[in-house]
Amino acid sequence: MNSEKAVQMTTFLAGLFAICSGLAIGNLYWAQPLLVQITNGFGLSAASGGLLITATQIGYAIGILFIVPLGDFVRRKRLISIVMALSVIALISCALSPSFIILSLSLFSMGIVTISGQIILPLAGDLSKEEERGHIVGIVSSGITAGILFSRFASGIIAGLWGWRSVYIIAAVL
Protein backbone atom coordinates (compact mmCIF):
# COMPACT_ATOMS: atom_id res chain seq x y z
CA MET A 1 0.00 0.00 0.00
CA ASN A 2 1.23 3.49 -0.74
CA SER A 3 1.40 6.30 1.74
CA GLU A 4 0.01 9.71 0.81
CA LYS A 5 0.18 11.36 4.24
CA ALA A 6 1.57 14.67 2.91
CA VAL A 7 -1.94 16.12 3.33
CA GLN A 8 -3.63 16.17 6.74
CA MET A 9 -7.33 15.29 6.51
CA THR A 10 -9.69 17.89 7.93
CA THR A 11 -13.48 17.98 8.11
CA PHE A 12 -13.47 20.59 5.33
CA LEU A 13 -11.32 18.37 3.10
CA ALA A 14 -13.56 15.41 3.92
CA GLY A 15 -16.50 17.53 2.75
CA LEU A 16 -14.72 18.23 -0.54
CA PHE A 17 -13.98 14.52 -0.90
CA ALA A 18 -17.67 13.81 -0.23
CA ILE A 19 -18.77 16.26 -2.93
CA CYS A 20 -16.30 14.83 -5.45
CA SER A 21 -17.34 11.27 -4.62
CA GLY A 22 -21.03 12.15 -4.82
CA LEU A 23 -20.67 13.85 -8.19
CA ALA A 24 -18.64 10.93 -9.51
CA ILE A 25 -21.02 8.21 -8.37
CA GLY A 26 -23.92 10.26 -9.70
CA ASN A 27 -22.68 9.50 -13.22
CA LEU A 28 -24.07 6.00 -12.81
CA TYR A 29 -27.57 7.27 -12.18
CA TRP A 30 -28.11 10.24 -14.51
CA ALA A 31 -29.87 8.09 -17.14
CA GLN A 32 -32.42 6.41 -14.89
CA PRO A 33 -35.09 9.16 -14.96
CA LEU A 34 -34.28 9.91 -18.62
CA LEU A 35 -34.97 6.53 -20.21
CA VAL A 36 -38.24 7.49 -21.89
CA GLN A 37 -36.80 10.76 -23.19
CA ILE A 38 -33.65 9.01 -24.48
CA THR A 39 -35.45 6.09 -26.16
CA ASN A 40 -38.02 8.43 -27.72
CA GLY A 41 -35.15 10.51 -29.09
CA PHE A 42 -33.71 7.46 -30.81
CA GLY A 43 -37.13 6.17 -31.90
CA LEU A 44 -36.98 3.06 -29.72
CA SER A 45 -39.37 1.47 -27.25
CA ALA A 46 -39.09 2.50 -23.61
CA ALA A 47 -38.29 -1.11 -22.71
CA SER A 48 -35.00 -0.92 -24.62
CA GLY A 49 -33.88 1.85 -22.26
CA GLY A 50 -33.09 -0.75 -19.62
CA LEU A 51 -30.09 -1.74 -21.72
CA LEU A 52 -28.52 1.63 -20.95
CA ILE A 53 -28.72 1.07 -17.22
CA THR A 54 -27.41 -2.48 -17.62
CA ALA A 55 -24.46 -1.30 -19.72
CA THR A 56 -23.60 1.36 -17.14
CA GLN A 57 -23.76 -1.03 -14.19
CA ILE A 58 -21.75 -3.77 -15.97
CA GLY A 59 -19.10 -1.17 -16.74
CA TYR A 60 -19.10 -0.08 -13.10
CA ALA A 61 -18.67 -3.67 -11.93
CA ILE A 62 -15.69 -4.07 -14.25
CA GLY A 63 -14.18 -0.84 -12.93
CA ILE A 64 -14.67 -1.99 -9.33
CA LEU A 65 -13.08 -5.36 -10.07
CA PHE A 66 -10.12 -4.23 -12.15
CA ILE A 67 -9.38 -0.53 -11.56
CA VAL A 68 -10.19 0.09 -7.89
CA PRO A 69 -7.63 -2.51 -6.70
CA LEU A 70 -4.93 -0.52 -8.51
CA GLY A 71 -5.34 2.04 -5.71
CA ASP A 72 -3.35 -0.32 -3.51
CA PHE A 73 -0.40 -0.34 -5.92
CA VAL A 74 -0.24 3.10 -7.53
CA ARG A 75 -0.60 6.63 -6.19
CA ARG A 76 -4.31 7.08 -5.50
CA LYS A 77 -4.22 10.79 -6.27
CA ARG A 78 -2.89 10.08 -9.76
CA LEU A 79 -5.36 7.25 -10.32
CA ILE A 80 -8.25 9.50 -9.24
CA SER A 81 -7.09 12.23 -11.65
CA ILE A 82 -6.89 9.76 -14.52
CA VAL A 83 -10.30 8.16 -13.98
CA MET A 84 -11.95 11.56 -13.46
CA ALA A 85 -10.47 12.83 -16.74
CA LEU A 86 -11.68 9.68 -18.50
CA SER A 87 -15.10 10.20 -16.92
CA VAL A 88 -15.30 13.67 -18.47
CA ILE A 89 -14.48 12.19 -21.89
CA ALA A 90 -17.11 9.48 -21.43
CA LEU A 91 -19.72 12.03 -20.33
CA ILE A 92 -19.06 14.18 -23.40
CA SER A 93 -19.31 11.05 -25.54
CA CYS A 94 -22.72 10.34 -23.97
CA ALA A 95 -23.92 13.87 -24.74
CA LEU A 96 -22.77 13.65 -28.35
CA SER A 97 -23.88 10.07 -29.05
CA PRO A 98 -25.49 9.89 -32.50
CA SER A 99 -27.07 6.49 -31.90
CA PHE A 100 -28.41 4.26 -29.17
CA ILE A 101 -25.52 1.81 -29.65
CA ILE A 102 -22.91 4.56 -29.27
CA LEU A 103 -24.73 5.84 -26.19
CA SER A 104 -24.76 2.32 -24.73
CA LEU A 105 -21.02 1.96 -25.33
CA SER A 106 -20.37 5.42 -23.91
CA LEU A 107 -22.36 4.60 -20.77
CA PHE A 108 -20.53 1.27 -20.46
CA SER A 109 -17.19 3.11 -20.69
CA MET A 110 -18.38 5.74 -18.25
CA GLY A 111 -19.34 2.99 -15.80
CA ILE A 112 -15.83 1.56 -15.96
CA VAL A 113 -14.18 4.85 -15.02
CA THR A 114 -16.81 6.14 -12.58
CA ILE A 115 -15.01 4.55 -9.67
CA SER A 116 -13.18 7.55 -8.23
CA GLY A 117 -15.49 7.60 -5.20
CA GLN A 118 -14.37 4.09 -4.37
CA ILE A 119 -10.75 5.25 -4.45
CA ILE A 120 -11.37 8.54 -2.63
CA LEU A 121 -13.05 6.76 0.29
CA PRO A 122 -10.00 4.70 1.38
CA LEU A 123 -7.72 7.65 0.62
CA ALA A 124 -9.75 9.74 3.07
CA GLY A 125 -9.38 7.00 5.67
CA ASP A 126 -5.63 6.77 5.10
CA LEU A 127 -5.18 10.53 5.43
CA SER A 128 -7.19 10.68 8.66
CA LYS A 129 -5.93 10.48 12.20
CA GLU A 130 -6.89 7.15 13.69
CA GLU A 131 -9.29 8.71 16.20
CA GLU A 132 -11.09 10.66 13.41
CA ARG A 133 -11.13 7.94 10.76
CA GLY A 134 -14.70 6.76 11.36
CA HIS A 135 -16.04 10.31 11.27
CA ILE A 136 -14.15 11.19 8.08
CA VAL A 137 -15.11 7.99 6.27
CA GLY A 138 -18.72 8.60 7.34
CA ILE A 139 -18.68 12.07 5.79
CA VAL A 140 -17.32 10.76 2.48
CA SER A 141 -19.75 7.82 2.50
CA SER A 142 -22.61 10.25 3.05
CA GLY A 143 -21.47 12.17 -0.01
CA ILE A 144 -21.63 8.99 -2.08
CA THR A 145 -25.17 8.26 -0.91
CA ALA A 146 -26.24 11.86 -1.48
CA GLY A 147 -24.75 11.73 -4.98
CA ILE A 148 -26.89 8.75 -5.87
CA LEU A 149 -30.05 10.50 -4.72
CA PHE A 150 -29.15 13.94 -6.07
CA SER A 151 -28.20 12.70 -9.54
CA ARG A 152 -31.56 11.09 -10.18
CA PHE A 153 -33.42 14.17 -8.95
CA ALA A 154 -31.22 16.67 -10.78
CA SER A 155 -31.14 14.80 -14.08
CA GLY A 156 -34.92 14.83 -14.32
CA ILE A 157 -35.07 18.58 -13.72
CA ILE A 158 -32.18 19.41 -16.05
CA ALA A 159 -33.52 17.20 -18.86
CA GLY A 160 -36.96 18.74 -18.45
CA LEU A 161 -35.47 22.17 -19.00
CA TRP A 162 -32.81 21.55 -21.66
CA GLY A 163 -33.07 17.93 -22.87
CA TRP A 164 -31.31 14.76 -21.80
CA ARG A 165 -27.99 15.53 -23.51
CA SER A 166 -27.57 18.65 -21.36
CA VAL A 167 -27.42 16.42 -18.27
CA TYR A 168 -24.19 14.83 -19.51
CA ILE A 169 -22.66 18.14 -20.55
CA ILE A 170 -23.36 19.65 -17.12
CA ALA A 171 -21.99 16.52 -15.43
CA ALA A 172 -18.81 16.75 -17.52
CA VAL A 173 -18.34 20.37 -16.44
CA LEU A 174 -18.85 19.50 -12.78
Number of C-alpha atoms within 10 A of each C-alpha: 10 12 12 13 11 7 9 12 20 15 14 11 15 25 16 15 25 28 20 21 28 25 24 28 26 25 28 25 21 25 27 17 18 22 21 17 18 22 18 13 13 11 10 13 12 13 10 13 21 14 14 23 21 15 21 24 19 17 24 24 15 17 22 20 12 11 19 21 13 15 21 14 10 13 15 22 14 11 18 21 12 13 21 21 14 17 26 22 15 26 26 21 22 28 19 16 16 11 11 20 12 14 21 20 19 26 28 25 25 30 28 28 26 29 27 28 26 21 22 24 21 17 23 23 20 18 20 22 14 10 8 15 17 12 15 26 22 17 21 28 21 16 26 25 15 18 25 20 16 17 25 19 15 16 26 19 16 16 20 14 11 10 17 24 21 19 26 25 17 14 20 22 9 10
